[in-house]
Amino acid sequence: MDDANRNKKADALLQQVNQESNGRLTVFLGAAPGVGKTYAMLAAAKERKQAGAETIIGLVETHGRADTGQMAEGFDRLELKTIEYHGTQLQEFDIDTALERKPELILVDELAHTNVPGSRNKRRYQDIGELLNAGIDVYTTVNIQHLESVNDLVLQMTGVRVKETVPDHFVDNAFEIRFIDLPPATLIERLQQGKVYLPEYARSALSSFFSSSNLTALRELAMKKALERVDASMIQELSFDQEAGLGVYMDKLLVLVSANSDHRYLIRVGRQIAERRQIPWAVVWVDTGKTRSPEKSRVLELNLALAKELGAETKTLKGPSTFSVVSDFIKENAVCTVLVGSGNKKRFKWWHKRLYHQLIDLDLPVEVTVFPERGAKEKSKATLRRLKKLTYFGELRGYLEGILWVALASALAVILQNFLNVGNLVLVYTLAIIVVGLKSGSRPAIFTALVSFLSFNFLLTEPKYTFTVYSQDDVTTLIFLTVIGLICGPAASRIRHQFLLLKQANSYAETLRELAQELAAVNDEQQMWRRVVRLLDRTTKAECTIAVKREKLDFEFINSAALIEHKLTDATVRWTFKNKGQAGAHTETLSSAQVTSFPIIVDDDVIAVALVPVNAKPDDEETFNTSIIMAMLNQASGSWRRIKLSSDLESARVKTEVEQLRSALLSSVSHDLKSPLSAMMGAAESLKILGDKLPEDDRIELIDTIITESQRLDSYIQNLLDMTRLGHGTLKIERDWVSVDDIIGSAIRRLRRYWPSTSVTVERIGEVPLLYVHAALIEQATFNILENAAKYSPDDAPIFVEIRKTTSNCVIAIEDRGPGIPEDQRDKIFDMFYIVSDGDKKKQNTGMGLAICKGMIGAHGGDVTAKTAKGGDGTRFEISLPLTYGNNEKDD
């Protein structure tokens, strides 16, 4: 199966999954008001209700029609919400009550309705979108003229610009579209009978919108929409069930937009073509590095926003010229159809071909469709003058700067004419032209070249202070100045544009690089969010914040102090978490908020919401800032995924180690603890059975065995408890000043109770220091090492203890004359349950003593190491403890 077939099948599967997980939308589509959409909707809802589905009316507009009102009887209704607007009480559909009740089916009339200002969503279709996301089925109605893609066609056919529109993709994603039809003659008859509008409105409607020609045209549009829906459903089914190798070649449509013109009409036409042909389409804008005024930025924002609403893939390409970038894009993406506006003829570049002419001359199998703008007469003359001024003459400041630079160049040339040849002074004016080209663009640079020609002629050629030229050399110089100026000015302007483009792209890349570098070294989620907020602040030049999801819809703000002055923040964040879309300022949801919320999505789940204040988006950089913000948040989502994966892997590793520890502990307990228990039970049983029959010496020996083995068992259990407390961080360290001599003396006395035949020699080098430690824990650690030395040393070999003081530590060295520890195992002996392999010579040991020792010493900020004894035979353990207790150490 080729890529096209895979994509089509994937889209079909995705749409099917979405329809199964969300509520189902049924749209009753008509050509005009009065065709019976609401009546048909109520009739269909009655059938669902009779089938047992919980069905309620959220909002139904009967417009005073008796038959529609009668059909609405018998349904439960939601109470409407009252909103005060400019002193008037208005009623709206209550989305919150509907979500709280959550019926199986709800009826919400007039899909294209605009909500009263102050509502959560600007448009009713957004309310219905929330209902669908909550799993509620919705029946709704809409007329064909309210679809966004046909807005210009309706204007051309009827002369009326419909203000309330619905994005086509919202209707396209409906589970079912039911076309409600009525012939134009019948509809006009109903209108005359007062069954559509009240009589005073009916007469006005008949003379304007409800003419026979208009109704016929709208009916045709509605029929086409219904047929396109049937075709789309058929193609989707074929894509879902299609066998490999049976795919159909898919065309690709490219729509080119500009910041100089309002190309929303072109995007709507592109939507119709793409829908009619059932092909993918993209809207592309080429950024050539030219600075944009706030008006142009706003136009570009509207173009791209509409393209996204209508379901197009939007791309921003960067390059020195539109044609070169677009031609490369067409070749790389195998585009077959290009839709472009006619554009404006450049008066000062009469030789320059328009873009569509260049695309036609490209000699590629591309269909180039040119659409002039419809409804251009609607634009005011002032707006046209403003656009022309921006397009042909540029900013006035550039021309003023050109005059200023020529004046400075003229003053400098007048001073230098006594020292340089007149021909050399041309370079002074050339420098002024280049500076203006770099600062203000090509047109001001050309203007500067012409002013330089006049200034040079007037001030520096004979006769001076006239525009007359006598010398042939001066004529040549003037011609040379003009040619150089006309070449260098535009060239400098192109260099400037490329520099600006490179600067912006470099800033974009540098910001993402810095963020990637910052996040690469982060392994903590909280630290990651703080770094993202810091870079967002720097990029947007405002105090941003991030709301991180905790439990359910609870969240925690990072840099919450930045939100003190902002309103509706919580509502904006909650809506974004729930609906996975942008909200707040510059959107149509909660637009009165002073922040814009951007969802951070991982695996179709919103993990956090970034909040950017409205003052962080200058108009001339809004598109760039939005794209960089989205790119940064995408990087943050990837870093969050990495941190979570790392945490999961660490949890899995710890779980594995715990299981291994548990297994080793059970093995140790079953083996090493069984021996003293068996010995104690055997001795006690012998005492019980034999009693007085035993000789006195044997009875004392059995009692000694019970005592010795119980002490050994007590030691094992104490070690287990100590390791448990060390592992869970519950070992309490209560420090006090104590002498090292006292600790060593107490540990030696304990050792002699268990190993009375072992001799210990203590050597003190220098002054014995005081330590700020938990005496009992250090004594236990020292005793563990002494006991380990006693186990492995020969019976007649002494144990040596050395105490010495260094600059910052106290070192306690314990040396035995045992078999020694191989160098490759010296670090492992401090691991729990690790015992050096010694065959049958292995002493009774759980392998926990040295692990406990290292844990206790480490809790005091010290360390313990194993080395070879100084004499060469045996092992030397060195305990290093700090002499001071600073603020950097904390009690456990």
N, C-alpha and C positions, 0 to 999 in steps of 0.2 A: 504494500500500500504506500503510495507516495505521500509527500508532506501535506499537500492540499487535502487529500482524503483524510489523513490523520487529524488535521486541524478541524475539518468539518465534523468528523465523528466525535472529536473531543468536545467541540462546542455543543453538539446535540446532546451528548451525555451530561455536560455541565448544566445546560438549560433544564434537562429533565430532572436532575438532582435538585436544582433550585426550586422548581415547581413542586417537588414532593416535600421539601423541607419548609417552604414558606406557604403563606396563604395563597389562594387562587383568586386572580382578578378576572372578572368578566366585565367587558366594556360593551355597552349598548351604543352603537355608533349611528348617527343620523346625518342627513345633509343640512338640516336647518331646524330651528325650534318649531315644535308643533307636530312633528312626524309621529310621535307616540313612543318616544324612548322611555320616559319615566313609567308610563302605563305598562309597557312590555317588561320593564325591569320588575315592577311590582307583581305582575302575573307570573314571571319566572320564580320570584321569591316565594310566592304562595305554593308553588309546586314543591320547592325545597322544604318549606315548613310542613306541608302535608306528609312529606317523606320522613319527617321526624327530626329535621335539623333545627337547632335553636336559631331563629332568625329574628332580627330586630331592625328597626329603622333608626339610623344615625341621623340622617337629614334627607328629607324629600321635599322638593319644591313642586307644589301642585299648580301654582300660578292661577288659582281660583277655578280650575277645571273640575267640574262636578264628578265626571266619570273617574278621573285620576284620584280625587279625594275619596271616592267610594271604594276604589280598589285598595287604598292604603289602610282601610279599616281592618281591625283584627290583628294588627302587628303591635308588639311592644315598641315603645319609642324611648330614646334617650333624651334627657333634658338638655336643651341647648345652653351654651355658656354665654353669659352676658358680659360684654366688654364696652367700656365707656370710651368714646372717641370724640374729641372736640365737643364735649358736653352732651353727646347723644348716646343713648343706650342701644347697642347693636348686639344681635345674637349670632353666634357662630357654632359650628360643630365642635363638641367637646371631645377631643382626642384622648385626654387622660381618663375620663370616665369609660370610654369605649375600651381602652386597653385594660382597665381594671376589671370590667365585666367579662371581657373576652368571650363573646358569643361565637358560634360556629360560622354564622353568616351575618354580615351587616350591610345595609343599603346606605350609600353616601352619594347623593345626587350631584350633578354639575362638577365634573372632574377639573375643569379649567378655572374654577372660581378663585379669586384673590381674597385671602383672609383679611380681616380687619387688622390694621396696625396694632401691635401689642400681642398678637397671637404668637405661639411658639414658632410656627412655620409660616412663611410668606404665602405659600400656595397650597391649595387643598390636595393636589396630587401628592405633596410631601406628607400630609397627614395620612393619606391612604397607603403610602409606602411604609409608614410605621406600622399600620394595621397588618399589612402583608408580612412584614418581618416578624410580627408577633404570632404568626400562624393563623390569622383570621381571614376567611374568605370575604371578598368584597364585590358587590355589584355597584356599578357606577355608569354614568351617561356622559357623552361628549358629542359635540357637533364637529364636522370635518374641518370647519374654518379655524378651529382652535388648535390644530396640530401645527407645530412650529415650522415644519418643512414646507408647508403650503401657504405660509403667511404672505409671501410676495405674490403668489398666484392669485390668492383671494383679493389682494389689493388691486391687481391688474384687472381681474374680472368684474369686481363689484365697486371699486373705487373706495372701499372702506378698509382701513388698517385695523385689524383685530389686535387689541392690546393684551388680552388674556390668552396665553398659549401654553401648551403642554409639550414637553420633549417627546419626540416620536418614540424613543427607545422605551419609555414608560408604557406606552400603548403596545409596542411590539412585544414586550415581555409578558403581556396578558395571557392568561390561560385560554381565554376564548374572546373573540370579537363577534358580536351579533349585529348585523346590519339591519337597521329598522328603516324601511323605505315607504315613501308615499309620493305619488305622482305630483308634479308641480301644480297642476290644475286643481287637484283635490286639496292640496295644502292651502292654495290661495282661497278656495271656497271656505275652508275651515277658518281662515283668518278673517274673511268677510263676515262670518257668522259669529265672530267674537270668541271662538273656541281656543285661540292661541294667545292673543293679547286683548286688553280692554279696548273698546271701540275707538277711544281717542288716540291710542297708540297704533292700532291696526291700520288706520288711514295713512299715517306717516310711514309705517313699514311697507305698505303696498307701493308707495311711490318711490321708495329707495331700495332697500335691501331685498325685499320680497318680490322683486319683479320676476316675470316668467323666465327670462334669459338667465338671471342670476341663479335662480333655483335649479334650473336645468344644469348649469355649469357645476354648481356645488354637488348636485346629485351624481354627476359623472365622477367628480373627485372622490366622493364617498364610495361609489361602486369600485373604482380603481383600488382604493385602499383595502376594501374587503377582498378583492381578487388577489392583490399582492399578498395579503395575509394567507390566503389559501395556497398560493404558490410557495410562500416561505415555509408553511407547514409541511407541504409535500416534499420540498427539498430537504428539510430537516429530517423527515422520516426516512427519505432515501439515503441521507448521509448516515443515519443511525444504523440502517440495515444493509448498507452497501457492502458488497463483497470486494475484496482486493482486486485492483486492476480495472474497475469500472468507473473511476473518477472522471469528472468532467473538468476541462481546463477552466480555471477561474481567472477572469480579468481583474485588474487592479486599477483603482481610480485615485488620482492625485489631484488635490485641490490646492492651488497656490494663493496665499493671502499676503497682504502687505500691511504695514503700519500706516501707510499714507492714505488708505481708503477703507471705508466701512464695507468689508466683504462678507457681511453676514448673509446677504442675498445669495452670494456665490456658494456659501456653505449649505444653505437650504437647497439650492439646485443640486449640489453634489449629493446630498442625502437622498433626494428623489431618484437620481440616476442610479446610485448604489443600491437602493431598495428595489428599483424596478429591474435591475440586472442581477440582483442578488450577488454582489461582489464586495470584497473588502475595500475600504477607502481610508485615505489619510489626508489630513490637512497640515500643510507645511508652511512655515515662515522662515525666511532666510535672514539671518542677522549678519549684515555686512560691516558692523562696527560703527555705523553712524549714530551720533547722539540723537535722542528722541525727545521731543517736547512732551509735557504732561498730556496734551491732547492726543498725540500719536500713541503714547503708551496706553491710554485708556481705550482707544480704538482697537489696538492689538489685543488687549485683554478681553474685550467683548468678543472679538473674532474667535479667539482660542476657547473661551468659555462656552460659546454656542456650539463649537465643533465637538467639545466633550459631551455636552448635553445631548447632541444628536447621535452620539455613538461613534464618532470618528476617532481614529488614532492621531494624536497631535504630535508633531515633531518640530523642534527648533534646530535648524542647521546653521552653521557658521562658515563664512568664507568671504573672499574679497568681492565677489560679484554674484548676483542672483542666478544668472544664466549658467555659469560654470558649476555652481553647487547643485542646481536642479538637474542639469544634464547628467552629472555623475550619479545623482540619486536615482534617476530614471533607469540608467544602465544597470546599476547594482541591484535594484529591486524589481526589475522586469515590469515596470509600469507600462500599461497599454493605453490608458486614457488620462489626459491631463485637462483639467478644467481651470481656466484662468480668466481674469477680468480683462476688459479691453484696455484699461489704463488711460493715462493722459499723454498726449503727444508733447514731447519736450521741445518747446519753442526754440530754446537756445542750443539744442542738439538735433537739428533737423535731419542730420545724416544718421542719427542713432536709431536703430530698429527697435520696435517694441518687443517685449518678451515673447509674445506668442509667435511673432515672425521668426525670431531666433529659434524657437522650438520647432517650428515647421521646417526650417532649413537644417535641422540637426541630422536629417537623413536617417531617422530611426523609425521602425514600425509603430509609431505612436499617433493616436487620435487626439488632436488638439482642439478642444471646444472652447470658444470664446463667448462669454456672456457679458453684455453691457449691463451696467447697474440699472435696475428698475426703480422707479420712484425717485429719481435724482432731483426732480423738481420740488420734492418736499423739503429739501434742504434750504435753509435760509440763505439769502445773499451774503449776509455777514459771515456765515460759516464757510461758504465757498471762497470768499475773499481771503479768509484766514488760511484755508487749506492751500490756495494758490500762492499766498505769500510764503507759507512754509515750504512749498514744493519748488517754486521757481526762484525766489529771491533770498531764502534763508533768513537767519536772524539779522535784524538791523545792526546789532552790536558788531557783527563781523565787518560790515562796511565802514562803520565808524572807526574801528581799530585799524582798518586798511588806510584810511585817511591819516590817522595819527602816525602810523609807521612811515608813511610817505613823507609826512612833515619832518619827522626825525631824520630820515634818510637825506632829505633835501638840505636840512641844516648842516648835517655832517658833510655832505658833498660840497656845499658852498665853502666850508672851512678848508677842506682838503684839496680844492681845485688849484690852490697856489702851490701845492706840493706834488700833485699827481696829474697824469694826463687825463683829459676828459673821458677818453675811452675806458680808463680803469675805474672811473666813478660809477660805471654801469653796475659793478659788482655790489656797491652799496645798496642800490635800489633792488637788485636781485635778492639780496639778503632779506630786505623788508618783505618782498613778495613771498619768499619761502616761509618766513615766520608767520605771515597771515594765513598761508595755506595750511601750515601745521596746526594753527590755533582755531581757525574758523571755517575751513573748507575750501572747495574749489571755486565757487562763484565769488566770494569775497576776494580770493586770490587773483582771479581774472580782473575783477574791478580794480584791485590794487595795481595790477600791471598797466592798465589803461591810465590811471591817475599818475603812475610813475612816468609814463611816456610824456604826458602833458607837463609834469613838473620838470622833468629833465630838459625838455624843449624850451620851457619858459625861463629856467634859471641858468642853464649851463651851456646852451648853444648860442652862437652868434647869429643875428643880433640878439642880445639878452633882453629879457622881459617882454618878448614877443613870441608868437607861435610860428614865426617865419624862420626858415633854415636856409643859409647861403652855402655852407660847405657841404661837399659831397661826402666827406668823412663823417660829418655830423648826421647826415641822412642815414648812412650805413649804421652808425652807432645807435640811432633811434630804432631802426628796424631790428637790429640785434637785441636791443633791450626789450622790445615788444615780443619778439619770438621767444627769447629766454624766459620772459615773464609768463607767457601763455603756456609754456612747457613746464617750467618749474613749479608754478602755482598749483595746477591740478595734480602734478606728481607728488608734491608735498602733501596735498590733501589726501591722496590715496595712501601715502605712508602713514598719515595720521589715523585714517580709518583702520588700517591694518594694525597699527599700534594699539588703538583702543580695543579692537577685537581681541588681540593677543593679550592685552592687559586684563580684560574681563575673563577670558578663558583661563589665563594664568591664575587669577584670583579665585575662580571657581575650582580649578584643580588644586591650588595650594590649600584652600579651605578644606577640601575633602582629604587631601594628603595629611594635613595637620590633624584632622579628626581621626583618620585611620591610625596615625601614629600614636595619638593619645589613647585610643581605645584598645590598641593592640596589647598594651602593657597592663590593662585593667582586668582584674579577675573578680571584682566585687560589683554587684549590680548598683548599689547606691553611689559608689564612686564613679561608675560609668555615667549615670544620669547627671551627676554634678558636672562632669566634664562636658557633656553634651550641652547642658544649659549655658555653661561659660562660653563655649564657642558660638552658640546661638546668639548670646548677648553681643558678642563681638561682631558677628556677621550682620545682624539686623540693627545694631546700634540702639538697642532698647533692652529693658529688663524682661527677659522671657522666663518662663517656668515650664515645668513638666509635671503632669499629674500621673502618678504611677498606680496601676491597678493593684488592689490588695484583695479583698474578699467581696464577692458579688459586685455591687456597683460602688463600693467604698474605694477611696483613693487617697493617696498621700502626695502633697505638693512638694516638689523640689524647688527651693528658692521662692517660698510662698510670700515673702515680704514684697515681691514685685507686684502682687495682685491687690494690694490694699485699695488702690484707687479705681479698680475695674469692677464693672457691674455684670451681673448675670453669669459669673464665671462658673459656679457650680452647675447651673442648668446647662450651660454650653458643654462642659466636660461630660456630664452624664449623658447628654444626647449623643455626643460623639462616640463614647464608649458603647452605647447601645446600638447605634445605627451605622457605625463605621464610616462616617463621612465628615467632611469639613463643616463647621458651623461658626456662627459669630459674625463679626464684621466682614464685609466683602462677600458674604454668602446670602442665601435666601432663607436661612434658618437662624432664628435668634439674632437677626442682623443688628439689633440695637446694642448688642454687647460691644465692649470696647476692646475685645481681643478676638483673634481668629484662632480656632482650634484645628490642629492637624492630627489625625489618628496615626499611631505607629502600630502597624499590623504585622503579626507573625502567625502564619498558618491560619489565616482567616479569623484571627482573634485579636482584638485591640488590647495591647499590653500597656500602653501609655498614651497620653495625649499631650502634645506640645502646644503651648499657648503663647502667641506672638501678639503684642500690643499693636493697635492700628497705626500708631505713629512710627512703627518700625519699617514701614513700606513707603518710601518716597515714590511718587507717581511715575517718575521717569525710570525707576529701577524695579518696579513692582513685579514684572514678569520674571526678571532675573532672580530677585530675592525669593520668590515663591519656588522656583525650580531648585535653587540651592538649598532652601529649607527642606524640601521633599527629599533631595539627595542625601542630606545630612541625616535625616530621620531614617531613611532606608539603611544607611550605614549603621546607625544606632540599633536598628532591629536585628541586623546581622550580628553585631557584637553581643547583643542580649542573648541571641540564640546560642552563640559560642559559649557565653558564660554559663547558661543553663545546661548546655551539653557537658561542659567541663564539670559542673557541679554534680550532674547525674552520674558521670563517670567516676568522680571521686566518691560519691555515695555508694556506687556499686563496688568500688575497690575496698572501701571501709567495710561494707557488708561482707565481702569475701574474706577480709582479714578477720573480722569478728567470728565468722563461721570457722575459719581455721583455728583461731584462738580457742573457741569453744571446744572444737574437736581435740586440740592439744591439751586443754585443761581436763577434759573428761578422761583422756588417755593417761595424763599424769596422775590424776586423782585415783583412778582405778588401779594404777600400778604402784605408785609410791606411797599412797596413803593406806593401801591394803596391807602392806607389810607390818607397820606398827600396830594396826588394828588386830591382825592375826596373832602377832606376838602377845599383845595384851590379853586377848581372849583366851589364848592357850595357857598363859600363866595363871589367869584368874580361874579357869576351869580346873587346872591341876590343884590349885589351892583348895577349891571347893570339894573336889572328889577325894583327894588324899588327906587333906587336913593335917591332923596331928601325926599321921604316919610319916610325913616328910621330915627328914632331918632339918635341924635348925638352919644349917648353912644353905641347903637347897631352898627352904622357904624364904630366906632373906634374898637369895639370888632371884627367885621369881618375883618378889615384891620390887626389887631394884629394876627388873626388866619392865614391869608395868609402869613404874615411875619414869624410866628413861624413854620408853616408847611413847608414853602419853605426852612427855615434854617435847619429843620430836614431832608428834602429831599436832601439838599446840603451836609449834613453830611453823609447820606447814600451813595451818589454818590462818595464823597471823599474817603470813606472807600473802596468802590469797586475799585477805581483807585489805592489806596495804595496796596490792596491785589494783584491786577494784576501785579503791578510793583515788589512786593516782590516775587510773584510766578515765574516771568520770569527773576529775577536777574537784573532788570534794575534800581533799586532804587539807586540813586547816593548818597553816603555818603561823604559830605564835612565837615571835622572835624575842630574844633577850640576850644580854651580854653574858657570855660564859667563857671559861678558860678551856683551851684545847686539852690541857692535862686532865681536867675533870672528865671530859668526854672520852678520852682514850682510856683513862683508868676505869671508868664504869664499863666500857665495852670489854676490857680484858677480864674484869671480875666476872662478867656474864659468861665469857668464853670458858673460864676455868670450871664453871659448874658442869659444862657439857664435855669438855676436853681437859680433864684435870692433869693429864700427863704432858700436855703441850706447854712448852716454855716460851715466853714472849720477852724479847729484849727491846727496850725503848731508848732511842738516842735523840737528844734535843740539840739542834744546831742553832745557836743564837738564842735570843729572847723568845719565850713562848708567848704568842699574841692572844688577845681576847677576840672572840668572834660574836657577831650579832646574828644568831641563828636560833632555830628551834632545836634545843639541845637533844631531846629525845629522838628526833628524826636523824640527826647526824650520828648519834650514838648507834641507832639501829643500822644505818648504812655502814658505819665502821665495823660493827659486829658481823654483818653479813660477809664482808671481805675477810675478816679474821677467821670466821668459821669456814669459809671456802678454803683459806690457806691451811687450816688445821686438817681439813678432810684430805687434802692432796699431798701434804708433807709427810715424810717418814716420821715414825713415832719418836725418834731421838733427835729430830732436826728442829731447831728453834725457829720462831717467827720473829722477823726484825721489823720494828716500827721506827720510822724516822720523821721528826717534826722540824720543819724549817719555815722561815718567813722570807718572802720575796718583797719586791716593791709594792705590789698591790694585792698579793694573795698569800694565803697560808696553805702550805703543801704538807699533806699527811701521806707518807709512803709506807706501804705494807708489803713485805717481801717474804716469799716462802722458798722452800727448797724442793718443791714438787717436780712433776715431770715437765712442767712448762706448757705454754700454749703456742701452737704454730702461728706464724705471723699472719697468714691469711684468715685466721679465725679470731683474731684479737678484738675486732669490732663486733663480731657476731655474738660473743659470749654475753653481751649486755642485752641481747634480745630475749624476750620471754620464752621460757621452755627450751632454750638452746643449751645443750650439754656437749662438751667436747667429747668426741668419740674416743673411748679408751678400752673397748672390748670388755672383758670380764672384770677389769679393774675398776669399772664405773662404780662410784660411791652412790649411796642412797641419796637422791637429790631430785628436786622438781625443776631445777633450772630457772627458778624465779628470784633467787637471792640477789644476784648481780643486777638483774633488771630493776628490782626495787631500789637497789643502791643508786643506780644511775638516775632514776626518777626523783629520788629524794634530794640528791646533790644538785640535779638540774633545777629543781624547784627553788633552790637558794641562789641560783645564778652561777653555780660552779660546774665542774666537770670531773669525770673520772676516766682514766685511761689505763690500759694494760701494756706492760713492756717486759722485756727480758730482764731477769735479775742481774745485779751488778756482777755477781760472781760467775754468771753464765748459766747456772742451773736454777730452774724455778721461774717464778713469775713475780713481777713487781707492779703493784697497783698504786697509782698516784691520784689522791683526792686533792683537788684544787678548789679552795673556797675564797671568795672576795673578802678583803679586810673591812671594807666600808659598805654601808647599805644606803645607796643613793635613791633619788626620786624616780629614777627610771625603772626601779624594781617595785613590783606590787605584791602585796600579800595575796596568797591564794585563798 
